[in-house]
């Protein structure tokens, strides 16, 4: 898997944030690094672990927000989005959607309001999200 041309100028700067493998960008989501680089790392983590991950909607290369849909067998789905935290490290929260249809409706609604939004879908039989950031689960 080659490095996209848009990342070549950023490689030296990214090296100080990421280890030599270049795929773990822990705690640095869109505010500190380009969204496209963060998403590439997420996709790679999922693929290395044996899950299928793809970009459903490509948002702004540098500052787009992210929704992550995780699907399991039998139409079960979970939706994750960055939680609002302007000062501290980035955390994600799990949104209410429990089935794939509700998750798709939420994604469509958000895309209508924010065309810079990235949507990533991960299919994993164990329902793993592959986020390295802290995740607030539903109570």
N, C-alpha and C positions, 0 to 999 in steps of 0.2 A: 504494500500500500504506500504510494508516494505521497510526498508532502504537497498540498495544493500551492499554486503560485502565490496566492494571497498571504501565505504564511512565511515565505522565504525571507522577507525583510524583517519579520517579527521574531525570527528564530533566536537571535542572540539575546533579545530581551526576555523571551519566554524561558530561556535556559535557567535564569536565576530563580524562576518560580517553580519549574518542574524538574523532577529528577532526570537522570540520563535517559530513561526510557521515553520520556516526553508525554506520558499518557495519564499521569496522576497529577491533577491540578487541584489540590485539596484546599477547600475553603475560599477559592478565588473565582467566584462566578460573576458574570458579566460586568460588574463595576470595575474590576481590576484588570481583566484580560478580555480580549474580543470574544463575543458570544460564540462565534464560529469555532474558535480554538477549544473553548470549554466543551462544546457539543461534540467535537471530534474525539476528545478524550473520553467522554461518556459513552459514545458509540463503541470505541475501542475496548473499554472495560467490559461492556456487555458482550461483545463478540468474543473476546478472549475467554470469558466464562461460559461460552456455549449458548448464549441467548441470541435471538435475532433482534437487531435494532436498526431503525431507519428514521430518516427525517421525513416527516409528513408535510410540514410546511416550513419553508426557509424564510427566516426573518432578517432583520438588519444584521449585517456582518459583525458590527462592532458592539452595539448596545441593545440588541433585541432581547426581550424577556423570553422565558422558557416555560413550556408546559410539557410534562413528561407523563405519558400514558403507559401504564404497565398492564398487559393483558395476560390472563391465565386461561386455562381450559374452561369450557362451558360458559363463555361470555362474561366471565368475571373480569373487572377492570378496576384499577386504582389510578387516580390522577394526582400528580404532585406539581406544586408551583412554589416559586420563591415566596417566603414570608416577608412582610414589610419589616425591615430592620435597618434604618438609615445609618446608624452608627457602628453596630457590631458586625461580627462575621455573618456571612450569608447562611441562612437556614432555610429549609424547605418545609412545607406543610402538606399533608395529605388532604385533598379536598373530598367532599361527600360522596362522589360517584362510586357506586359499587358494581354497576353493570356497564357493559360496553356502550350501550345506547345512551345512557345518561352522561357518560364521559364524552361521547361524541357531540352531544348537544351542548355541553359546557364549552368544549373546544370551539365549536361553530360560533357560539355567542361571543367568546373572547376574540376570535379572529375578526369578527364583524367590527369590533371596536379598536383593534390593534393589529394593523397589517405588518408590524415589525416583529410580531410574535413568532418564536420558533416552536414547532410542535414535534416532539420526538416520541416514537412509539417503540416500546420494548416488549417482545413476546418472550416470556420466560415461564416455564412450567411451575417454578417455585415462587413466582411473583416478586422476584428481586428487582429493585429499582436502580442499583449500581451507583447511587449518589454517594460521594465521599463526605458531603456536607451533613450537618446535623439535620435530622428529619423529625418533625413533630407529627406523630401519628394521631389518628382520631381517638378521642377518649373512650 
